[in-house]
Amino acid sequence: MKTVIILGTWSSGSTALTGYIERLGAYTCPPHVMTYDERTPNSHESIEFRNALAAHVDELTLKPLQPAQNFNTWFKPWLAAKQDEAAKAGHSVIALKHPLSAFMVPQIAEACDPTFIVITRRFEAIEKTRLRRKWHQVYGAAGAGTVYSSLFSGLIQAQRSYYTIAFDDFLSNPEARQTLRSHLPQELATANVQDAENWLKI
């Protein structure tokens, strides 16, 4: 069972990217966090994954609540259970995303040897989306710098390769999506892409 971790800040396009990867065949460990944004009502974020991250990092201040090394005490057995769940549902890849995972990159890398995908977006576009949603400041440009700094620091600390795609490129460039797919586990890279492409257009 392979794992894909999508890294990005709130309002960065990570929901669209994770929904796309889900439609290529990944299991995203529902139930998901639902939002009040009519454009993205389903965040594609596992509620259990989000709650565990929020127990370690305060979502509104981005300050640690307990040592990061404690995270895998919960994450390893949870992921093993989700792998069994995914296999029974006919999946061979798990995909997880939440902005707070930026603060747990070395721990996640140790736990499951994942494929890391980073989605980037201009800070002004992130802030514009936050304002449209009327969300807390941390979910916009104010938090984006901290989240991006932490995730890249974590990738460097963990000495892990990763693939980066810009949100605008992901939305508008089919060749960019094709390159993205080539960096995913083979089971997703060789999937029938039509469902994912059709969903993204909608």
C-alpha positions, 0 to 999 in steps of 0.5 A: 500500500503506497501513500501520497501526501499533498502539501500546501496551505489553505486556499492553495488549491490542495482540495482540487488536487486531492480530489483529482488524485482521488478520482485517479483511484486513491483512497482519501480516508473518509469521512472528510471535513466539509466546508461552507464554501459552495465551490469546494464543499468537500475538503477531501481532508480526512476528519481523523487525520485533521483532528490528530494534526490539530491535537499537535499544532494549533490550527489558528496560531500554528504553534505546537501543542505537543512534541512533533515526535509524538505524532507517529504514536497515533499515525502509524497504527491509524495508517495501518488500519486505513491501509486495510480499509483501503485494500478491502475497498479495492484501492492500492494507494492512500492520499492524505492532505491537510495544511497542518501536515506541513509541521509533521513532514519528517514524522510522516516520512518516517512512518510510511515512505510517501510520495510528497506532492507540493502545490503552490499558489501566489499569496495574493490569490490565497488571500483573495480566496480566504476573503471570499470564504470569510475565513480566519486570517490564518487560512490566507496569506498570513498563515501561508508563509509559515506553512510553506516555510515549515513544509519545505524545511521538513522536506529538507530535514527529512531529505525527501524528494518531492514534486511541486506543481503550481495551482494555476498550471494544474488547472490550465495545463493538461501537460502539467497534469500529465507530468504530475501523474508521472510522479504519482505511484504507478497505480495512479499514473497509469489509471484511466484519467477521464473521470479525474479530468471531467471532474476538474472541468466541472 
